[in-house]
Every structure is written in structure tokens, then in C-alpha cells.
Amino acid sequence: MVTKNKYNIIIENQLEITDYDHLGKLIVYATGHDAEIQIWIVKDVREEHQQAIEWLNDNSLDEINIFLVKLELWRIGDSQPSPKFQIISQPNSWAKTIKKTMNDKLTESRTA
């Protein structure tokens, strides 16, 4: 028997520089659809929005994964423009693992 994992994914397209309106929409849509993966595709990124996504990734549940992706169009010679996706921010499983380990140790020491 083969079991396939099903993930709810939210993609927020913003073909301009990041703003608070779209950040809020991403969070609201993800909440409403119980999305484990959120992808915010943008033309350009403001530093405060990148920091917000990194903070959310570092401080959220293991099941929550947010990607901030910059979309560029590249052309080689006379070719048609092609999309190039640059990941600006992505989940940091290492940080989440460390925090979980620390929380487990704190719980163990309190009960010991």
C-alpha cells in the first residue's frame, strides 16, 4: 500500500515590491486553508518583510514553511524571456530542531 502525503500550499503572487497588505494576505490565506507551505513570489523585497518571513520560519511550528521568492526575467541573446526564481528566505529546519531539543530538555529537567 502506498500512502501519499497531501499538503495545502498557498502561493501569493505580487509582481511588485513587497508590502504589508500582501504579507497579511499570505498569513490569512494560509490560516484559512490550513496551509503547511506558503510561497510569496515578488518582484523585489523590502528588508523588513524578509526579516518578518525569517522570524515566522524560525518561530513557527515545524509544519509551517514559508518561502519568499524573487521572480526575475532573464533573456539569453535573442531568446524569449524566461523566469528565474531566486529563493530569498526559506524554512530553517536546523533552527526549529535546536529549539525543539532545548524545549524537550527544559521539560525533562523540570520533571526530573
C-alpha positions, 0 to 999 in steps of 0.5 A: 500500500502506498500512502501519499502525503497531501499538503495545502500550499498557498502561493501569493503572487505580487509582481511588485515590491513587497508590502504589508497588505500582501504579507497579511494576505499570505498569513490569512490565506494560509490560516484559512486553508490550513496551509503547511507551505506558503510561497510569496513570489515578488518582484523585489523585497523590502528588508523588513518583510524578509526579516518578518518571513525569517522570524515566522520560519524560525518561530513557527511550528515545524509544519509551517514553511514559508518561502519568499521568492524573487521572480526575475526575467532573464533573456539569453541573446535573442531568446524569449524571456524566461523566469528565474526564481531566486529563493530569498528566505526559506524554512530553517529546519536546523533552527526549529530542531535546536529549539525543539531539543532545548524545549524537550530538555527544559521539560525533562529537567523540570520533571526530573 
